[in-house]
Amino acid sequence: MFGFGVMEILLVFALVVFFFGAKRIPQIAKGVGEGIRNFRHSVKEGEEERDRLESGSEEDSRLNDGQDH
């Protein structure tokens, strides 16, 4: 996974514990999880909006094709 071995992962974890302390790790993990959840939700909403706009523009073009301006 990204070229990280077991030793590299343990080193990163040890540095996180050292800098933030063991009590803050669950708070940090919760914050990261909420951030990922919000990002996924925003991406899904953006895709739905894009699909809605694309289908709406197709309907508009079909309606306008039948009208003379």
C-alpha positions in Angstrom: 0.0 0.0 0.0 1.8 3.1 -1.3 5.1 1.4 -0.8 4.8 1.5 3.0 6.1 -1.4 5.0 5.2 -2.4 8.5 8.2 -0.5 10.0 7.2 2.7 8.2 3.6 2.5 9.4 4.8 1.8 13.0 7.2 4.8 12.8 4.4 7.1 11.6 2.1 5.8 14.3 4.8 6.4 17.0 5.4 9.9 15.7 1.6 10.7 15.9 1.5 9.4 19.4 4.5 11.4 20.4 3.3 14.7 18.9 -0.4 14.4 19.7 -0.6 12.1 22.7 -2.6 8.9 23.1 -5.7 10.7 24.3 -6.0 12.9 21.1 -5.7 10.0 18.6 -9.4 9.0 18.8 -10.5 12.6 18.3 -8.2 13.0 15.3 -9.5 9.7 13.8 -13.1 10.9 14.3 -12.3 14.2 12.7 -10.7 12.5 9.7 -13.6 10.1 9.3 -16.1 13.0 9.4 -14.1 14.9 6.8 -14.1 11.9 4.5 -17.8 11.3 5.0 -18.5 15.0 4.2 -16.3 14.9 1.2 -18.1 11.8 -0.2 -21.5 13.4 0.5 -20.4 16.5 -1.4 -19.1 14.5 -4.3 -22.4 12.6 -4.5 -24.4 15.8 -4.4 -22.3 17.3 -7.1 -22.8 14.3 -9.3 -26.5 14.3 -8.8 -26.6 18.1 -9.6 -24.5 17.5 -12.7 -26.8 14.7 -13.8 -29.9 16.8 -13.1 -28.5 19.7 -15.1 -27.4 17.5 -18.0 -30.9 15.9 -18.2 -32.5 19.3 -17.9 -30.4 20.7 -20.7 -31.4 17.8 -22.9 -35.1 18.5 -22.2 -34.6 22.2 -22.8 -33.0 21.5 -26.2 -35.8 19.2 -27.2 -38.4 21.8 -26.2 -36.5 24.6 -28.1 -36.1 22.5 -31.2 -39.9 22.6 -31.8 -40.2 26.3 -31.4 -39.3 29.0 -34.0 -37.6 32.2 -32.7 
